[in-house]
Amino acid sequence: MDFLASKRLVTSALVILAILNITLLGALWWQNFFSRNVRSVEVREYYSRNVAPSPEDAFSPEQKKKFRALRREHFQKNLPALRQIVTLKQELVDEAVKTNPDTAKISRIADLIGTRQAKLDRNLAMHFHELSSLCTPSQRDSLRLFLGKVYNRKFEHGSRWIRETRPAEGPGGPRRDAPPE
């Protein structure tokens, strides 16, 4: 009997094609559902430094390595507190949208959020201290300026409430979004 003309060849080919089809479909399914663990970040503004850092302000490779280790340690240390705050905020929202919210419970939850946030801020300050201890004096000054700009920008420009309540002519000069007079 000729093997190429037999039903065995056709059956074997169909089985192999079916296995390949299932394997490829499984790979596509896995790619679409299990590789989405990484969140994307939306870039809304681009920052560029017009002036190159001076050589004494540039970090050495060992400083960069230590900075990364400190940042990783700081994140791991504060992750449980961040998760607790998220959970407490969800409880706060759940209680607030009830038809008869318990104001005492809302106050307790808000106080718990505040104490945990204060602890996070203390940890952040100590983290900045640890970072600055790795810096030279000129690097420390640059770090202080950078962190000051980050927090000023965050609280001045990041909050819609602050933009709406801040006077049109403030310490930083005229506001860009001030209504025309």
NUTORMI-655037 format. One line per field, with one value per residue: residue in three letters; z, x, y of N, C-alpha, C in turn; chain. Coordinates in nm, 4 decimals. Layout:
N
rest	[ALA:...]
n_z	[Z:...]
n_x	[X:...]
n_y	[Y:...]
ca_z	[Z:...]
ca_x	[X:...]
ca_y	[Y:...]
c_z	[Z:...]
c_x	[X:...]
c_y	[Y:...]
kette	[A:...]
# end
This chain:
181
rest	[MET:ASP:PHE:LEU:ALA:SER:LYS:ARG:LEU:VAL:THR:SER:ALA:LEU:VAL:ILE:LEU:ALA:ILE:LEU:ASN:ILE:THR:LEU:LEU:GLY:ALA:LEU:TRP:TRP:GLN:ASN:PHE:PHE:SER:ARG:ASN:VAL:ARG:SER:VAL:GLU:VAL:ARG:GLU:TYR:TYR:SER:ARG:ASN:VAL:ALA:PRO:SER:PRO:GLU:ASP:ALA:PHE:SER:PRO:GLU:GLN:LYS:LYS:LYS:PHE:ARG:ALA:LEU:ARG:ARG:GLU:HIS:PHE:GLN:LYS:ASN:LEU:PRO:ALA:LEU:ARG:GLN:ILE:VAL:THR:LEU:LYS:GLN:GLU:LEU:VAL:ASP:GLU:ALA:VAL:LYS:THR:ASN:PRO:ASP:THR:ALA:LYS:ILE:SER:ARG:ILE:ALA:ASP:LEU:ILE:GLY:THR:ARG:GLN:ALA:LYS:LEU:ASP:ARG:ASN:LEU:ALA:MET:HIS:PHE:HIS:GLU:LEU:SER:SER:LEU:CYS:THR:PRO:SER:GLN:ARG:ASP:SER:LEU:ARG:LEU:PHE:LEU:GLY:LYS:VAL:TYR:ASN:ARG:LYS:PHE:GLU:HIS:GLY:SER:ARG:TRP:ILE:ARG:GLU:THR:ARG:PRO:ALA:GLU:GLY:PRO:GLY:GLY:PRO:ARG:ARG:ASP:ALA:PRO:PRO:GLU]
n_z	[0.0000:-0.0779:0.1153:0.0937:-0.0387:0.1334:0.3968:0.6370:0.6143:0.5609:0.7937:0.9902:0.9168:0.9647:1.2443:1.3346:1.2410:1.3894:1.6515:1.6340:1.5818:1.8193:2.0022:1.9121:1.9384:2.2149:2.2967:2.2010:2.3542:2.6138:2.5921:2.5639:2.8014:3.0322:3.0202:3.0829:3.3253:3.3711:3.4168:3.2109:3.1693:3.1549:2.9903:3.0571:3.0627:2.9550:3.0705:3.0503:3.1044:3.0710:3.1248:3.1457:3.4019:3.6367:3.6580:3.9251:4.0286:3.9058:3.9469:4.0754:3.9516:4.1673:4.3538:4.2195:4.2195:4.4942:4.5451:4.3966:4.5383:4.7892:4.7177:4.6319:4.8714:5.0309:4.8956:4.9233:5.1991:5.2516:5.1071:5.2291:5.4009:5.2161:5.0840:5.2951:5.3295:5.0874:5.1168:5.3438:5.2392:5.0543:5.2275:5.3482:5.1347:5.0844:5.3203:5.3089:5.0935:5.1749:5.2609:5.5180:5.6524:5.8942:6.0825:6.2851:6.2355:5.9883:6.0662:6.2302:6.0393:5.8679:6.0444:6.0880:5.8308:5.8160:6.0191:5.9159:5.6781:5.7784:5.8910:5.6566:5.5411:5.7271:5.6922:5.4280:5.4512:5.6026:5.4167:5.2181:5.3680:5.3950:5.1264:5.0826:5.2474:5.1028:4.9201:4.7868:4.9149:4.7116:4.5488:4.7323:4.7667:4.5100:4.5120:4.7159:4.5989:4.3770:4.4991:4.6356:4.4187:4.3047:4.5032:4.5320:4.2761:4.2620:4.4548:4.3895:4.1145:4.0606:4.1794:4.1266:4.2967:4.4374:4.2275:4.1710:4.4030:4.4623:4.4642:4.1785:4.1334:4.2670:4.4896:4.3027:4.0777:3.8029:3.7457:3.5000:3.4282:3.5084:3.5199:3.2680:3.3303]
n_x	[0.0814:0.0467:0.1854:0.1522:-0.0879:-0.2658:-0.5164:-0.3994:-0.1976:-0.3425:-0.4979:-0.2952:-0.1785:-0.3946:-0.4246:-0.1772:-0.1968:-0.4185:-0.3172:-0.1121:-0.2696:-0.4227:-0.2145:-0.1060:-0.3309:-0.3626:-0.1254:-0.1697:-0.3969:-0.2868:-0.1001:-0.2668:-0.4184:-0.2603:-0.0281:-0.0845:-0.0238:0.1447:0.1184:0.0339:0.1772:0.0637:0.1982:0.1906:0.3220:0.6315:0.9573:1.2504:1.5902:1.7545:2.0127:2.3096:2.4016:2.6553:2.9836:3.0408:2.7882:2.6809:2.5831:2.7668:2.8262:2.8092:2.6671:2.4234:2.3433:2.3124:2.1087:1.8977:1.8628:1.7872:1.5468:1.3936:1.3784:1.2445:0.9981:0.9032:0.8797:0.6776:0.4583:0.2556:0.1283:0.0304:-0.1530:-0.3309:-0.4311:-0.5664:-0.7638:-0.8968:-0.9909:-1.1718:-1.3573:-1.4426:-1.5678:-1.7699:-1.9174:-1.9922:-2.1692:-2.3961:-2.7484:-2.8072:-2.5483:-2.2967:-2.1691:-1.9802:-1.8317:-1.7279:-1.5636:-1.3810:-1.2600:-1.1490:-0.9656:-0.7967:-0.6926:-0.5535:-0.3564:-0.2102:-0.1238:0.0347:0.2364:0.3431:0.4419:0.6394:0.8096:0.8807:1.0215:1.2389:1.3427:1.4260:1.6241:1.8036:1.8727:1.9958:2.2131:2.3865:2.4865:2.7104:2.7970:2.7239:2.5598:2.3630:2.2481:2.1396:1.9584:1.7875:1.6771:1.5511:1.3624:1.2124:1.1010:0.9482:0.7511:0.6361:0.5347:0.3589:0.1659:0.0905:0.0232:-0.0996:-0.3449:-0.6800:-0.8485:-0.6773:-0.5903:-0.8269:-0.8835:-0.6655:-0.5260:-0.5381:-0.3104:-0.0316:0.2380:0.4041:0.3819:0.1672:-0.1153:-0.1419:-0.3818:-0.5641:-0.8710:-0.9637:-0.9539]
n_y	[-0.1177:0.2226:0.4761:0.7543:0.7796:0.6806:0.6726:0.7192:0.9171:1.1496:1.1603:1.1783:1.4250:1.5984:1.5692:1.6674:1.9343:2.0190:2.0051:2.1977:2.4234:2.4443:2.4876:2.7357:2.9024:2.8853:3.0118:3.2725:3.3388:3.3295:3.5356:3.7592:3.7625:3.7099:3.8612:4.1175:4.2282:4.4384:4.7769:5.0538:5.3777:5.7028:5.9695:6.2990:6.5391:6.6677:6.6905:6.8761:6.9265:7.2195:7.2847:7.1103:6.8781:6.9626:6.8117:6.7408:6.7192:6.5000:6.1636:5.8894:5.5537:5.3705:5.5215:5.5477:5.2817:5.2351:5.4230:5.3129:5.0748:5.1759:5.3040:5.0836:4.9395:5.1270:5.1418:4.8765:4.8672:5.0531:4.9713:4.7986:4.9856:5.1687:5.0067:4.9617:5.2196:5.2542:5.0581:5.1583:5.3993:5.3020:5.1859:5.4209:5.5514:5.3620:5.3826:5.6496:5.6688:5.5453:5.5388:5.6319:5.7434:5.6601:5.8987:5.9025:5.6726:5.7417:5.9532:5.8147:5.6453:5.8363:5.9535:5.7333:5.7045:5.9441:5.9114:5.6985:5.8123:6.0163:5.8629:5.7534:5.9881:6.0577:5.8367:5.8861:6.1255:6.0342:5.8592:6.0400:6.1617:5.9484:5.9189:6.1665:6.1398:5.9892:6.1606:6.4106:6.7400:6.9368:6.7820:6.7260:6.9773:7.0096:6.7973:6.8804:7.1131:6.9949:6.8190:7.0077:7.1475:6.9449:6.8932:7.1502:7.1885:6.9754:7.0380:7.2968:7.3108:7.0720:7.0323:7.0907:7.2265:7.3965:7.5590:7.6887:7.8311:7.9873:8.3145:8.5392:8.6930:8.6018:8.4969:8.3830:8.5338:8.6414:8.4295:8.1724:8.0644:8.2492:8.4309:8.6698:9.0226]
ca_z	[0.0000:-0.0854:0.2361:0.0585:-0.0866:0.2333:0.4887:0.7498:0.5895:0.5785:0.9361:1.0612:0.8863:1.0351:1.3870:1.3553:1.2226:1.5031:1.7677:1.6106:1.5960:1.9623:2.0659:1.8757:2.0021:2.3567:2.3127:2.1849:2.4714:2.7260:2.5689:2.5848:2.9345:3.1426:3.0109:3.1092:3.4636:3.3734:3.3862:3.1294:3.2313:3.0610:3.0046:3.0263:3.0467:2.9349:3.1351:2.9987:3.1726:2.9720:3.1630:3.1808:3.5385:3.6468:3.6877:4.0669:4.0592:3.8458:4.0419:4.0366:3.9364:4.2977:4.4141:4.1513:4.2673:4.6310:4.5357:4.3532:4.6496:4.8903:4.6651:4.6356:5.0126:5.0759:4.8364:4.9865:5.3376:5.2595:5.0292:5.3119:5.4493:5.1021:5.0630:5.4035:5.3007:4.9784:5.1747:5.4297:5.1540:4.9977:5.3364:5.3651:5.0254:5.1065:5.4291:5.2699:4.9962:5.2349:5.2786:5.6502:5.6890:6.0338:6.0805:6.3781:6.1646:5.8861:6.1369:6.2705:5.9197:5.8229:6.1375:6.0585:5.7068:5.8489:6.0940:5.8245:5.5840:5.8521:5.9007:5.5240:5.5213:5.8088:5.6229:5.3085:5.4957:5.6387:5.2901:5.1593:5.4488:5.3565:4.9934:5.0918:5.3150:5.0015:4.8267:4.8225:4.9474:4.5952:4.5084:4.8330:4.7325:4.3904:4.5542:4.7915:4.5015:4.2971:4.5803:4.6584:4.2968:4.2868:4.5934:4.4987:4.1527:4.2909:4.5313:4.3282:3.9822:4.0459:4.2380:4.0680:4.4049:4.4646:4.1145:4.1753:4.5218:4.4718:4.4014:4.0428:4.1421:4.3895:4.5046:4.1835:3.9633:3.7566:3.7081:3.3567:3.4083:3.5736:3.4285:3.2263:3.4091]
ca_x	[0.0000:0.1216:0.1593:0.1066:-0.2250:-0.3516:-0.5902:-0.3126:-0.1300:-0.4402:-0.5326:-0.1772:-0.1656:-0.5017:-0.3934:-0.0661:-0.2497:-0.5060:-0.2303:-0.0494:-0.3744:-0.4532:-0.0967:-0.0980:-0.4425:-0.3293:-0.0221:-0.2361:-0.4824:-0.1987:-0.0416:-0.3670:-0.4765:-0.1661:0.0828:-0.1362:0.0030:0.2193:0.0309:0.0962:0.1817:0.0325:0.2876:0.1144:0.4132:0.7703:1.0501:1.3866:1.6838:1.8261:2.1529:2.3636:2.4528:2.8001:3.0414:3.0313:2.6487:2.6455:2.5958:2.8558:2.7521:2.7795:2.5594:2.2996:2.3083:2.2616:1.9809:1.7959:1.8378:1.7090:1.4110:1.3246:1.3521:1.1405:0.8710:0.8601:0.8447:0.5560:0.3500:0.1412:0.0565:-0.0448:-0.2690:-0.4256:-0.4973:-0.6616:-0.8764:-0.9718:-1.0626:-1.2869:-1.4549:-1.4950:-1.6624:-1.8849:-1.9984:-2.0433:-2.2780:-2.5142:-2.8595:-2.7874:-2.4093:-2.2565:-2.0665:-1.8727:-1.7477:-1.6563:-1.4573:-1.2782:-1.1881:-1.0673:-0.8532:-0.7044:-0.6231:-0.4598:-0.2395:-0.1282:-0.0608:0.1426:0.3457:0.4045:0.5192:0.7614:0.8964:0.9314:1.1244:1.3576:1.3964:1.5002:1.7444:1.8966:1.9241:2.0878:2.3368:2.4742:2.5251:2.8093:2.7246:2.6606:2.4509:2.2583:2.1775:2.0594:1.8482:1.6927:1.6045:1.4654:1.2492:1.1280:1.0235:0.8501:0.6387:0.5661:0.4581:0.2504:0.0585:0.0449:-0.0365:-0.1653:-0.4777:-0.7759:-0.9019:-0.5803:-0.5934:-0.9484:-0.8904:-0.5461:-0.5502:-0.4859:-0.1752:0.0245:0.3817:0.4742:0.3479:0.0293:-0.1513:-0.1679:-0.5222:-0.6474:-0.9711:-0.9304:-1.0246]
ca_y	[0.0000:0.3470:0.5536:0.8887:0.7745:0.6186:0.7592:0.7486:1.0437:1.2575:1.1641:1.2288:1.5668:1.6691:1.5683:1.7612:2.0700:2.0499:2.0308:2.3282:2.5244:2.4592:2.5469:2.8765:2.9730:2.8943:3.1149:3.4026:3.3612:3.3582:3.6668:3.8633:3.7678:3.6999:3.9548:4.2509:4.2641:4.5627:4.8897:5.1563:5.5087:5.8081:6.0842:6.4190:6.6506:6.6295:6.7813:6.8692:7.0147:7.2985:7.2910:6.9793:6.8816:6.9737:6.6801:6.7051:6.6866:6.3720:6.0525:5.7809:5.4276:5.3091:5.6003:5.5086:5.1473:5.2509:5.4924:5.2159:4.9818:5.2487:5.3245:4.9546:4.9105:5.2211:5.1015:4.7518:4.8963:5.1336:4.9128:4.7585:5.1045:5.2214:4.9188:4.9886:5.3474:5.2303:4.9842:5.2500:5.4950:5.2317:5.1789:5.5559:5.5740:5.2742:5.4386:5.7816:5.6604:5.4821:5.6328:5.6915:5.7148:5.6753:6.0034:5.8660:5.5767:5.8185:6.0261:5.7186:5.6019:5.9495:5.9660:5.6232:5.7390:6.0516:5.8614:5.6185:5.9045:6.0832:5.7657:5.7488:6.1101:6.0442:5.7409:5.9517:6.2201:5.9563:5.8085:6.1509:6.1784:5.8418:5.9527:6.2802:6.0986:5.9303:6.2655:6.5115:6.8638:6.9998:6.6934:6.7422:7.1009:6.9809:6.7107:6.9641:7.1954:6.9077:6.7744:7.1252:7.1744:6.8375:6.9131:7.2736:7.1665:6.8818:7.0999:7.4203:7.2932:6.9436:7.0275:7.1831:7.3082:7.5023:7.6524:7.7691:7.9153:8.0705:8.4449:8.5516:8.7486:8.5453:8.5140:8.3352:8.6180:8.6202:8.2927:8.1543:8.0300:8.3509:8.4870:8.8070:9.1249]
c_z	[0.0000:0.0329:0.2029:0.0138:0.0200:0.3225:0.6088:0.7337:0.6147:0.7258:1.0185:1.0402:0.9606:1.1854:1.4178:1.3411:1.3390:1.6274:1.7533:1.6306:1.7430:2.0351:2.0361:1.9372:2.1524:2.3837:2.2977:2.3044:2.5919:2.7125:2.6003:2.7286:3.0470:3.1321:3.0351:3.2538:3.4745:3.3327:3.3010:3.2019:3.1250:3.0895:2.9616:3.0040:3.0300:2.9994:3.0694:3.0779:3.0671:2.9994:3.2014:3.3237:3.5386:3.6871:3.8353:4.1083:4.0030:3.9461:3.9874:4.0220:4.0702:4.3712:4.3511:4.2010:4.4080:4.6318:4.4967:4.4654:4.7576:4.8440:4.6709:4.7786:5.0660:5.0222:4.9040:5.1294:5.3485:5.1829:5.1158:5.3627:5.3364:5.0746:5.1708:5.3775:5.1904:5.0322:5.2620:5.3478:5.0893:5.1032:5.3571:5.2585:5.0457:5.2150:5.3865:5.1749:5.0498:5.2523:5.4140:5.6960:5.8374:6.0372:6.1766:6.3108:6.0559:5.9503:6.1782:6.1511:5.8690:5.9138:6.1142:5.9312:5.7355:5.9231:6.0035:5.7226:5.6524:5.8662:5.7668:5.4996:5.6052:5.7416:5.4981:5.3447:5.5336:5.5146:5.2212:5.2362:5.4112:5.2187:5.0029:5.1609:5.2180:4.9082:4.8797:4.8542:4.8271:4.5435:4.6044:4.8050:4.6105:4.4255:4.6290:4.6961:4.4204:4.3758:4.6119:4.5382:4.2763:4.3756:4.5668:4.3759:4.1798:4.3587:4.4724:4.2008:3.9697:4.0939:4.1759:4.1745:4.4348:4.3519:4.1227:4.2937:4.5364:4.4063:4.2657:4.0425:4.2738:4.3966:4.3821:4.0612:3.9175:3.7176:3.5605:3.3312:3.4745:3.4737:3.3909:3.3037:3.3204]
c_x	[0.0865:0.0832:0.1031:-0.0385:-0.3192:-0.4194:-0.5041:-0.2429:-0.2243:-0.4767:-0.4173:-0.1613:-0.2714:-0.4750:-0.2822:-0.1142:-0.3405:-0.4235:-0.1616:-0.1493:-0.4048:-0.3369:-0.0877:-0.2112:-0.4189:-0.2251:-0.0824:-0.3235:-0.3969:-0.1396:-0.1416:-0.4143:-0.3741:-0.0492:0.0372:-0.1139:0.0768:0.1261:0.1060:0.0870:0.1542:0.1253:0.2104:0.2037:0.5540:0.8585:1.1857:1.4709:1.7609:1.9756:2.1984:2.4178:2.6055:2.8569:3.0319:2.8885:2.6072:2.6717:2.6899:2.7737:2.7185:2.6709:2.4257:2.2508:2.2492:2.1267:1.8698:1.7609:1.7543:1.5655:1.3306:1.2854:1.2399:1.0033:0.8175:0.8118:0.7095:0.4380:0.2330:0.0606:-0.0249:-0.1689:-0.3743:-0.5021:-0.6009:-0.7853:-0.9621:-1.0499:-1.1840:-1.3963:-1.5207:-1.5992:-1.7876:-1.9770:-2.0629:-2.1619:-2.4013:-2.6240:-2.8512:-2.6447:-2.3837:-2.1408:-1.9515:-1.7769:-1.6662:-1.5409:-1.3440:-1.1940:-1.0970:-0.9468:-0.7499:-0.6245:-0.5178:-0.3371:-0.1495:-0.0562:0.0536:0.2630:0.4184:0.4907:0.6468:0.8604:0.9579:1.0416:1.2525:1.4235:1.4782:1.6294:1.8484:1.9561:2.0268:2.2179:2.4356:2.5329:2.6410:2.7330:2.6573:2.5448:2.3340:2.1782:2.0882:1.9389:1.7427:1.6109:1.5062:1.3421:1.1555:1.0423:0.9153:0.7280:0.5652:0.4805:0.3382:0.1340:0.0117:-0.0330:-0.1183:-0.3084:-0.5680:-0.8298:-0.8075:-0.5803:-0.7141:-0.9513:-0.7717:-0.5750:-0.4816:-0.3440:-0.1166:0.1733:0.4598:0.4459:0.2064:0.0058:-0.1772:-0.3157:-0.6160:-0.7476:-0.9334:-1.0139:-1.0878]
c_y	[0.1250:0.4360:0.6919:0.8892:0.7213:0.7231:0.7968:0.8833:1.1606:1.2714:1.2212:1.3793:1.6483:1.6761:1.6684:1.9052:2.1109:2.0822:2.1668:2.4417:2.5505:2.5257:2.6963:2.9581:2.9876:3.0016:3.2543:3.4362:3.3994:3.4985:3.7780:3.8737:3.7698:3.7964:4.0981:4.2936:4.3965:4.6751:4.9904:5.2898:5.6121:5.9263:6.2078:6.5402:6.5969:6.7356:6.7665:6.9675:7.0891:7.2998:7.1512:6.9855:6.8908:6.8380:6.6418:6.6731:6.5508:6.2594:5.9464:5.6520:5.3616:5.3876:5.5617:5.3733:5.1550:5.3219:5.3949:5.1188:5.0498:5.2698:5.1958:4.9195:4.9993:5.1789:4.9758:4.7765:4.9673:5.0761:4.8656:4.8784:5.1666:5.1375:4.9406:5.1182:5.3296:5.1584:5.0758:5.3528:5.4297:5.2178:5.3142:5.5864:5.4894:5.3298:5.5702:5.7727:5.5883:5.5863:5.7030:5.6621:5.7414:5.7757:5.9725:5.7673:5.6471:5.8945:5.9326:5.6742:5.7136:5.9694:5.8559:5.6511:5.8455:6.0019:5.7776:5.7076:5.9802:5.9900:5.7545:5.8719:6.1092:5.9491:5.8037:6.0514:6.1460:5.8958:5.9174:6.1757:6.0727:5.8686:6.0647:6.2417:6.0338:6.0359:6.3490:6.6402:6.9303:6.9133:6.7076:6.8691:7.0803:6.8944:6.7909:7.0506:7.1122:6.8653:6.8900:7.1575:7.0696:6.8626:7.0422:7.2556:7.0769:6.9534:7.2319:7.3936:7.1660:6.9410:7.1327:7.2770:7.4237:7.6038:7.7428:7.8649:8.0084:8.2056:8.4538:8.6047:8.7032:8.5675:8.4702:8.4194:8.5885:8.4758:8.2851:8.1284:8.1308:8.4054:8.6291:8.9077:9.2277]
kette	[A:A:A:A:A:A:A:A:A:A:A:A:A:A:A:A:A:A:A:A:A:A:A:A:A:A:A:A:A:A:A:A:A:A:A:A:A:A:A:A:A:A:A:A:A:A:A:A:A:A:A:A:A:A:A:A:A:A:A:A:A:A:A:A:A:A:A:A:A:A:A:A:A:A:A:A:A:A:A:A:A:A:A:A:A:A:A:A:A:A:A:A:A:A:A:A:A:A:A:A:A:A:A:A:A:A:A:A:A:A:A:A:A:A:A:A:A:A:A:A:A:A:A:A:A:A:A:A:A:A:A:A:A:A:A:A:A:A:A:A:A:A:A:A:A:A:A:A:A:A:A:A:A:A:A:A:A:A:A:A:A:A:A:A:A:A:A:A:A:A:A:A:A:A:A:A:A:A:A:A:A]
# end
